[in-house]
Each structure stands twice: as structure tokens, then as C-alpha cells.
Amino acid sequence: MAGGPSRRTATLVAVAVVLGWLVVGAIAGPYAGRLGDVATNDNTAFLPTNAEATRAQDLSAGFETRQTTPALVVYERTTGITPADQQRIQADAARFAQVSGVVTPLPPPIVSQDHQAVQVIVPIESVGGERIRQVVAQLRDIVGADRDGLTVDVAGPAGLLGDLIQVFTAIDGPLLLVTLVVVLVILLIVYRSPVLWIFPLLAAGMSYSLAAIFVYHLADHGVIKLNGQAQGILTVLVFGAGTDYALLLIARHREELHRHERPWDALKAAWRGAAQAIIASGVTVILSLLCLLLSSLNSNRALGPVVAVGIAATLLVMLTFLPALLLLGGRWAFWPRRPRFDHADPQAEHGVWGRVAGFVARRARAVWLVTAVALAVLTLGLTQLDITALGQSQQFTRSTDSAAGQEVIARHFPAGTGSPATIFTNQATAQQVAQVAQGVPGVSSVRPVTETGPGGPPAPNAPPKVVDGRVQLEATLTDPPDSHAAERTIRNLREAVHKVPGAGTVVGGFTAVDVDTADAAARDRNVIIPVVLLVIAVILALLLRALVAPILLIATVVLSFLATLGLCALIFRYLLDFPGVDQSFPLFAFVFLVALGIDYNIFLMSRVREESVRRGTRAGVLAGLAVTGGVITSAGIVLAATFSALAVLPLVVLVELGVAVAVGVLLDTIVVRSLLVPALAYDLGPTLWWPSKLSRVVRDGDRSGTEVGRAR
């Protein structure tokens, strides 16, 4: 037994590792269902501190005893509001005022000019998104179902926030279940074994539990911010990436079992061969996600650390817990296709991918030219990509109460009623600023906040409320507060009132939040994308010990990313009929697609380099493609399928991200990694590894690469 521990010792170590991880899982497991308890889904909290809307939010604190978020309860009867309807509305308003969290006194109900609708503004204390959701739920319970043709909806900023949080609180169960089922089905198809699928699925579940306990405590102590979007992405990414890493290690272990009689020796060789690629892949994803810390949006900064923690937990589990399971499972875990100790060439088991490698060798230049042109054609779809701030009725894939209510408001009232733009200006210039604001197209009316406060009954000739020498004005917009037209009005309003000398004007409100978020998102794309590319280039250069190969790989992944966006733009517009893509979509899609897409190139090229040292570059390319083809394709399908699970959520932005990552990963796996990259690498030959010594080593496989390909 020289050269390693005895079988008994190795088994005891593996048992100890597995038992240790099971204890960790028992402690961490319950936290997977408690992440929603520490999630924050208040949109205004995601803005940068220097945004104008954030400054306005801070200034508003002096004008209100309590910060409020308005719910708009809107009643509609198309034949006209009846006296009985008015009595019901008055009774409902009295019950609204009794709900804990509602700021009283309520303003009187507002009747539309056509007398077909009535609107009740219900200010809700802004004490947190979850509390607002609970109050909105109580308001909806009070109004109940529609009565005799009178429809009732709870809309406005509070209604929208309530609907969003309701979706996010329901993420854990359905999304986790769909993800588990998808991974299970694919593993059964890949392994065709009644046993082996248990190992990667158990390891992925352990990774998620470990990530959950860390994320929970970090969020609970205020170190990171967790929101529903980050929570959903964490789930699919941990299971998707974890299964990918497991597939790579298990495939390499199967190879080594043909070469080594003892499973311990095979596992050591497999770990040494796969760990470098797995670690490089994980570090690439982690560092790419941490680049989101450069974002000016708190929501983006929250996503980076949350998902980075998930990938770090996945790396730790897959490189310790999974190997221990494989050692205990031995050869019988692969039953009924148990690998034998026969020194078989692993390439012999990859007939399909061996033929693909032969095709690449025979037509290398034509292959990469055709695939590159095909991807370039797909980028033309970018002309159909409409980057926008999705409106209230556009954020959901199904109808919601808040969206229906907003449509009623738009039919019968100035659409901005109940969600005005707030203007803070110096007292001396307040009248001039109000006149300027009233003259901006898209502004319906402007009124000052009086001493009675915005929620109290109007007092005749009441003076404006003055706080620290400032006055607050409320500008009602003619368009819905979440519309493009309202955003243009806010931009025009800011431009107009900022020109008033000495006014020190600050414009905020619901629509202003959307405007500042869009501006911050555009800035983030321009800053973060180049940094991510630089980080990936450095990692690839260190891994492959070359400069040409990293440039080639990054160029192919960027081309794949642009092609994916072009294809997705057509899918969103013509198949899914989405109104556009959310302003956060391009950055998130880039970070995930490039970081995850480069993974498959790392898996391929690390093996190509290993084979090139022994065989020569061109022969190494063919061997690397043949050996890794099956496992990388399986890994890509797993990751694409897990991100597709986001489609079960009724939020357009998460459906778009899930579709984009799924499409992009499949494009990377099937086209870029299988054809474009190998063909380019084969065509370049040893130059691929410049300036390392390997670029100056020419072996038989390089001199007769074409002949080798034909021989296949």
C-alpha cells in the first residue's frame, strides 16, 4: 500500500468528512427557508445616497411627522357612482383609518369629473416593505370582492410594493422545488444510474444550505443587503453551478478509474486534474460578481456579495464533501455502467465528440469563420432591444390588483394623482418655482404642503409649511407615475426649476426614483463591464500562462453575449410580447453570461493545455474537445435548465434574465465552446500559448494536425 493511505484509512477519513458535513447541513438547512425574513424590498432603499430622489426623501422627513407611502384605493362603476356606492366608500375609508400603520386623518375621497370613479388616498407609514405589504393586504380584505358592478382595486406605490413583496416572499418554495426537479431529471438522463445522481444533488443541496446560513447572518447583521431578486438568483445559481462542478469532477473521476486500480488513487488524480479548472471557474464568477460592488445602486451592490457567498460555499462543498461521497461510493456508484481498471483511453468512450473533433480538424478555418459570422448576424437583433424602466402594469407577467387599479386611475383622473412629484425649494423662491413648475408640459397642478400636512383636510388660505427655510411643493402629473411620459416630465421639471436662481431646488417622488435608477444603471454598465472583462482576462492569463489564448476566449464570449442579447430581443418582442427589458437587465445579463460562459472555456482550455503539454497544441485541442465535450455539454444544459426555472416567477425582469442566461449558456456550450473556440485554437496552433514556452514547442501533433484530424 505504499504511495498513499490504506483503504481503511481513506474510508475513515471520507466517513469523517461526510459526517462533518451532515452536521453542518443539519445546522444550516433551516436557514434556507428563512432568507425571506431578512430580505429588504423597499425600492427607495436601493438608490445611491447622492441621487436627487434620495436627497428629496431625506428632506421630506422634516415635513411629515411620519414618512408615508400612499396606497390608492380606487372604485369604478362605468354607469356612474351611485349614492349607495358613496356610502360604502365612506364606510371603507373609516375602516381604513383604523388599520394600524395608516397615517390619519385621511384626505376626503376624490370623485372623477365623469363621476364614474372615486379615489381614496391612504398614506401608510414607511416602516419597511414587509409592513407596508401587510397593511395593503388588510386594505384589500376590507374592500373585499367587487359588488354589483362596482370594482375596487388597491394601487399606487404601496399597492405595487405589496404585490412585488408578495411575489418575492413566495420565491423559496416553488423556485427551489422546480430547480430540484430540473436538476434531478437531467442527472438521471446524464448518468443513467439509480445511485450516482444522489451525490451531485446532495452536494448542491449542502452548498445551498451553507450559503443560506452565511447570507442570513450577514444580512441580519447589516453587512449585506438581501432582496427578493438576489434571493431567487442565489437559488438557481448555486444549484446550477454546483451541479456543473460536480459533473466535471465526476467525469474526471470516471476517467481515472480506468487508469487506477484503487478508487483512492483515481480520486486523487481526478481532484488534481479537475480542481484547478473548478477553482479558476469559481474564482472568476466570484470576482466578476464582486465587481457589482462598484455599482451606484444599492440593489446591484446587494446582489454581488450575496451570490459570491453562494459560489464560495459551492466551491468548498464540491471540493470536499463530493470527493468524500465519491470515495465511499467507489465503482459501484456508477452501476450499471461501472468503469473498469483497464487503462482504456478515455477518448475511446467519446465517439460523438471524437467525430466533432475530427470535423474541426478538417475544416478549422471554415468552422470558426462560419460560426463567427452566424453569431454576428444574431447581434443584429440588438436593434430590437428596448431598454426601459418597466411600468407598474408591465413588471408582472400576469394581472395584479395594483396594475388594474393604475389603469382605472389613468382612465378617470390625472394619472399622477396620489403619487405627485415632490419639489423642495427655498422659501423666498417658492412662488416663482411653483409658477415655473406649473408651466412644464405634463404637470397638471402644483400646490404647497401646508401646516396641516399633506394627509390632513385642506385649510382655507393656510400658509405653506416651512422647515429649515424650505417649502415643499407637490406637482401632480398628467401621466401615470411609472410611464415614459412621466419620466420625461420629471426630467423637464428638474431642468426648469433648477434654473431658478438661488432656489436650491430638489425634485423627488415615485417617478423621480425611476429616473435616478435609470441614470445610475446606465452609469453602472459603463463602469462595471470593462472591469469585469479585465478581471476575467487576468484570471485566464494566470490559468493558461499565456496572453493570446485569454484574448481569444474573451473575444468569443463577448461575441456570444452580444448574439444572445440580439436573439433574446427578438424572443422578448415577438414570442413573449414583453414591452422591453428592464434597465438592470443588460448589466446582470453581462455579468452572469460572461462569468458563466467563460466557465466552459476554462473547463475546455485547461484540459487542452494539459493535453498540449503531452501531445502538442493541435492534437491537444482535439483531445481536450473529445474528452470534455460530453460533460461540458451536460453542464451547460443543467445550468440553462436551472436558470429557466426563473420563468415560474411572475416577474418580467427575472423571466428575462432566466431566458437570457439559458439561451446564452446553450449558445456558449453548443456553438462557442464546441466549434468556435476549438477551431480558432486549432488554426492558431502553438501560437495560442504565446508568450509561454509552450508556444515554442512544436510536436508531431502540431506538424501533422490535419492528418490526425482526418485519421479520426
Secondary structure, DSSP 8 states (H G I E B T S, - for coil): -TTS--HHHHHHHHHHHHHHHHHHHHHHGGGGG-GGGGB---GGGGS-TTSHHHHHHHHHTTT-SS-EEEEEEEEE-TT---HHHHHHHHHHHHHHTTSTTB-SS----EE-TTSSEEEEEEEEE-S-HHHHHHHHHHHHHHH-S-BTTBEEEEEHHHHHHHHHHHHHHTSHHHHHHHHHHHHHHHHHHHH--TTTTHHHHHHHHHHHHHHHHHHHHHHHTTSS-B-HHHHHHHHHHHHHHHHHHHHHHHHHHHHHHHH-SSHHHHHHHHHHHHHHHHHHHHHHHHHHHHGGGG-SSHHHHHHHHHHHHHHHHHHHHHTTHHHHHHHHHTGGGGTTS---SS---GGGG-HHHHHHHHHHHHTHHHHHHHHHHHHHHHGGGGGG--EE---GGGSBSS--HHHHHHHHHHHHS-TTTTS-EEEEEEGGGHHHHHHHHHTSTTEEEEEE-BTT-TTS---TT--B-EETTEEEEEEEESS-TTSHHHHHHHHHHHHHHHTSTT---EEESHHHHHHHHHHHHHHHHHHHHHHHHHHHHHHHHHHHT-SHHHHHHHHHHHHHHHHHHHHHHHIIIIIS--S-EETTHHHHHHHHHHHHHHHHHHHHHHHHHHHHHHH-HHHHHHHHHHHHHHHHHHHHHHHHHHHHGGGGSSBHHHHHHHHHHHHHHHHIIIIIIIIIHHHHHHHHGGGGGTTSGGGG---HHHHTHHHHHHH-
